[in-house]
Amino acid sequence: MKIISWNVNGIRACYKKGLMDFVNTEKPDVFCVQETKAHIDQVESEVRKLRWENSYWSSAVRKGYSGVATFVNQAPNNIQFNFADIPEYESEGRIVMTDHGPFDLYNIYFPNGGSGLERHNFKQQFLKDLGLHLKEKMKSGREIVVVGDYNVAHEAIDVFDPIRLSKESGFLPEERAWFDSFLEMGFIDTFRYFKPSEAKRYSWWDYRQLARISNRGWRIDYICISKGLEKYLSSADILDQVEGSDHCPVVATLDL
């Protein structure tokens, strides 16, 4: 099972930049996108399901903001759009959770906390709530895959300038500590599993600073799996040559 996750920074814009060519070339079994910036009724008919039989969209109440969508052929056993009893998580279109039998798939667009204290606190609460939820879910015996734009870079190797960026949202000590606790809970960062020390591999570059040209990036997009799925993990990578967004896709393959 090939899983690809991509923050497309506007699915309509990405579609015009060759999204269909990408999915027809890569042919993932599951395709998860973040920051769709659209409701399903706002997009071209071809975009609503792309090349798959089924798609599940969670869109923000606010038009042109946030949004995630999961594209699959085999319909999941269950679909949910929230993991906590907090209306904002669903109204901001941040989560699609799907049950695929051997595992639950969480497609998440994590909040960005960089616009001020209110959003910083919102992001920290989101991280806390997600951690508590996943801990309980894993206690129940479920295997889990968490994909998406985490808006957190974990280690110094994951950003182009760790000293200067240590005071920036997305690389703050408390956010990196959350990532530590997330992995300690029993998750595997699939890219680092295969490439534990590979540097200068990023998944996001700031458009405004033309950062992609000089590869001044951050690795903030992940596919993480619970340890019970480790025996099925056969590959993972960052598709950093793919353009069409300020993020690039990430991929992992599970031989289920």
C-alpha positions in Angstrom: 0.0 0.0 0.0 1.5 3.2 -1.2 0.5 6.3 0.8 1.3 9.9 -0.3 0.6 13.0 1.7 0.9 16.5 0.3 0.1 20.0 1.5 -1.0 21.3 -1.9 -1.5 24.9 -0.8 -4.8 25.2 -2.6 -6.0 22.2 -4.6 -7.4 24.3 -7.4 -4.1 26.1 -7.9 -2.2 22.8 -7.7 -4.5 21.2 -10.2 -3.6 23.9 -12.7 0.1 23.2 -12.0 -0.1 19.5 -12.9 -1.7 17.7 -10.0 -3.3 15.1 -12.2 0.0 14.3 -14.0 1.5 13.7 -10.6 -1.1 11.3 -9.3 -1.3 9.5 -12.6 2.5 9.0 -12.5 2.8 8.0 -8.8 -0.5 6.0 -8.5 -0.7 5.9 -4.7 -3.3 3.7 -3.1 -4.1 6.4 -0.6 -3.6 10.1 -1.3 -4.0 12.6 1.5 -3.9 16.3 0.9 -3.9 19.2 3.2 -4.7 22.9 2.8 -7.2 22.3 0.0 -8.6 25.8 0.5 -11.8 24.7 -1.0 -15.1 23.0 -0.5 -15.8 20.0 -2.7 -18.6 21.8 -4.6 -16.1 24.6 -5.5 -13.7 22.4 -7.5 -13.8 20.9 -11.0 -15.5 17.6 -11.3 -12.2 15.8 -12.0 -10.7 17.2 -8.8 -13.5 15.9 -6.6 -12.2 12.3 -6.7 -9.1 12.8 -8.8 -8.3 9.2 -10.0 -9.9 7.4 -7.0 -13.3 5.8 -6.4 -13.9 7.7 -3.1 -12.9 10.9 -1.5 -13.6 12.4 1.9 -13.3 16.1 2.4 -13.3 18.2 5.6 -13.4 21.9 4.7 -13.3 25.0 6.8 -16.3 27.1 7.4 -14.1 30.0 6.4 -13.8 30.0 2.6 -10.4 29.6 1.1 -8.8 28.4 4.3 -7.3 25.1 5.6 -9.1 21.9 4.6 -8.0 18.3 4.1 -9.1 15.5 1.8 -8.4 11.7 1.6 -8.7 9.9 -1.7 -9.0 6.0 -1.7 -10.5 3.3 -3.9 -11.8 1.0 -1.2 -14.3 2.7 1.0 -13.2 2.9 4.7 -15.1 1.1 7.4 -15.6 4.4 9.2 -15.0 8.1 8.6 -14.7 10.8 11.2 -13.8 14.5 11.1 -12.7 15.2 14.7 -10.8 13.4 17.5 -11.9 15.7 20.3 -15.1 17.4 21.4 -13.8 20.8 20.2 -15.9 22.4 17.4 -13.0 24.5 16.1 -11.0 21.5 15.0 -13.8 20.4 12.7 -14.9 23.9 11.6 -11.3 24.7 10.5 -11.3 21.5 8.4 -8.2 20.0 10.0 -8.9 16.2 10.2 -10.2 13.3 8.2 -9.9 10.0 10.1 -10.6 6.7 8.2 -10.6 3.1 9.3 -8.9 0.8 6.8 -9.2 -2.4 8.7 -5.5 -3.1 9.7 -5.0 0.5 10.7 -6.7 3.9 11.3 -5.5 6.7 9.0 -5.3 10.2 10.4 -5.0 12.9 7.7 -4.3 16.1 9.6 -3.4 19.7 8.8 -1.9 20.8 12.1 -2.5 24.4 13.1 0.1 27.1 12.5 0.9 29.0 15.6 2.9 31.8 14.1 0.4 34.6 13.9 0.3 35.5 17.6 -0.3 34.2 21.1 -3.9 33.1 20.5 -3.0 30.8 17.6 0.2 29.6 19.4 -2.0 28.5 22.4 -4.5 27.0 20.0 -1.8 24.9 18.4 -0.4 23.8 21.7 -3.8 22.7 22.9 -4.3 20.8 19.6 -1.1 19.0 20.0 -2.0 18.1 23.6 -5.5 16.9 22.7 -4.2 14.8 19.8 -1.5 13.2 22.0 -4.1 12.2 24.6 -6.4 10.8 21.9 -3.8 8.8 20.2 -2.6 7.3 23.5 -6.1 6.1 24.3 -6.5 4.7 20.8 -3.3 2.8 21.0 -4.3 1.4 24.3 -7.3 -0.1 22.6 -5.0 -2.1 20.3 -5.5 -0.1 17.1 -2.6 0.5 14.7 -2.4 4.0 13.4 -0.9 6.0 10.6 -0.7 9.8 11.1 0.0 11.8 7.9 0.0 15.4 7.1 1.5 18.8 7.5 2.5 18.7 11.2 3.7 22.3 11.2 6.5 21.1 13.5 10.1 20.3 12.6 11.5 17.7 15.0 15.3 17.9 15.1 18.0 20.4 14.2 18.7 18.3 11.0 15.1 19.1 9.9 15.6 22.9 9.4 18.1 24.9 7.5 19.1 27.1 10.4 18.3 25.5 13.7 19.8 28.2 15.9 18.0 31.1 14.3 14.8 29.3 13.9 14.6 28.0 17.5 12.4 31.0 18.4 10.1 30.5 15.5 6.7 28.8 15.6 7.2 25.3 14.3 10.6 24.8 15.9 9.9 26.0 19.4 11.3 23.8 22.3 7.8 22.9 23.5 6.8 21.8 20.0 9.9 19.7 19.6 9.2 18.2 23.0 5.7 17.3 21.9 7.2 15.5 18.9 9.6 13.6 21.3 6.6 12.5 23.3 4.7 11.5 20.2 7.5 9.1 19.1 7.9 7.8 22.6 4.2 6.9 22.6 5.1 4.3 20.0 5.2 6.1 16.6 7.9 5.8 13.9 8.9 8.7 11.6 9.1 6.7 8.4 11.5 8.9 6.6 14.0 9.0 9.5 13.6 5.2 9.8 15.4 4.8 6.5 17.5 7.9 6.5 18.3 8.7 10.2 21.1 11.2 9.5 20.3 12.5 6.0 20.5 16.3 6.0 19.1 19.1 3.8 16.0 17.1 3.0 13.0 19.3 3.5 9.3 19.4 2.6 8.5 23.1 2.9 10.1 26.3 1.6 9.0 29.8 2.2 7.6 31.3 -1.1 8.1 34.8 0.1 11.9 34.3 0.6 12.3 32.2 -2.6 13.8 29.7 -0.2 13.4 26.6 -2.5 16.1 28.0 -4.9 18.7 27.8 -2.1 17.1 24.9 -0.3 16.5 26.9 2.9 13.7 24.6 4.0 11.9 22.8 6.9 10.9 19.2 7.2 7.4 19.5 8.6 5.4 17.0 6.5 5.4 13.4 7.8 4.0 9.9 7.5 4.3 8.3 11.0 3.2 4.8 11.8 2.6 2.9 15.1 5.2 0.3 15.9 2.9 -2.6 15.1 3.1 -1.6 11.5 6.9 -1.5 11.4 7.2 -5.0 10.0 5.2 -3.9 7.0 7.2 -0.7 6.3 9.2 -1.2 3.1 10.1 2.4 2.0 9.7 6.1 2.7 10.9 9.2 1.1 10.5 12.9 0.4 9.6 13.7 -3.2 11.4 17.0 -3.1 11.7 17.4 -6.9 8.0 17.7 -7.2 6.7 21.2 -7.6 3.2 22.7 -7.6 3.1 23.9 -4.0 5.4 25.5 -1.4 5.4 22.0 0.1 6.4 18.8 -1.6 4.8 15.3 -1.2 6.0 12.6 1.2 5.6 8.9 0.6 5.7 5.6 2.5 4.9 2.1 1.4 3.5 -0.6 3.6 3.5 -4.2 2.4 0.2 -5.2 4.0 
